[in-house]
């Protein structure tokens, strides 16, 4: 496996008004460090830009990117345009919390961002309270109006299911509410109770596996009726509105990560910038994920199998020089015998059963 130029960019904006009780991502409540964060971000961008192709995608995650005021957003976009080249059809995504958006921010975003992922998680105020979700769900509709008034239509939402005491009927109601807004994309994640989060101190488990499976199956059926087809284990989109950034990353694409806790992959080695932001600002080196090439190959392969379409014949070979049907002949034969592989012409992909038990399927290759 050889190193390759950067094709995608991830920018971590760590600042957040407050951490929700289920969140295990790195965030920083002290936004007074935003100027120092920006200056170091610009330095790192200048240092790495020469190794990049015209970027296919940019993704702003956090934290809460839309917590930045309009002038800082404008500076951020201008800085990236100064250092990087962009493909003519580049996808530029930004995570957005409804309560932090303003018409001024939406206007600035519309000049650079062409895809928005709105963090809703739940429309049920009681369920939001139980998981410590911050913000006012009533802001969702006004945030959508701000984005659309600014000319942005490629808008998606995130929802979480298997919330404490949530019923199948309540989950259907969440899905009905989401599609009523005419969104182009939906991410539906089962609640994961991460260690060392406030939620873990209150709940050790998040319901029965059987109910969780029923909720996942309901999402697949219900969303398909509204034109949102499942394209990855937890992601649904109208045709042509799949998240291209994640699509490329899941298929072994290279990506540069800027900001504390951001991850990079150069085609051979993956590394993660340090956190908290103070350590990152002080120049602490990233943590490098050095693993044997065989394990890296398997890692790329199984991530592609998270996609409903899997891998096209010859696609993995072109990327790595390895023919998966020869390299993992026994593993694929066993998965087929277990009903984990779909019967498809020209592709290797998991069946519905395989997607439901992706962890088990992935373990075959390690």
Buried (B, 14 or more C-beta within 10 A) or exposed (E): BEEBEBBBBBBBBBBBBEBBBBBEBBBBEEBEBBEEBBEBBBEBBEEBBEEBBEBBBBBBBBBBBBBBBBEBBBBBBEBBEEBBEBEEEBBBBBBBBBBBBEBBBBBBBBEBBBBBBBBBBBBBEEBBEBBBBBBEBEBBEBBBEBBEEBEBEBBBBBBBBBBBEBEEEBBBBBBEBBBEEEBBBBBBBBBEBEEEBEBBEEBEEBBEEEBBEBBBEBBBEBBEEBEBBBBBBBBBBBEEBBBBBBBBBBBBBBBBBBBBBBBBBBBEBBBBBBBBBBEBBEEBEBEEBEEEEEEBBBBBBBBBBBBBBBBBBEBBBEBBEBEBEEBBEEBBEBBBEBEBBBEEEEEBBBBEBBBBBBEEBBEBBE
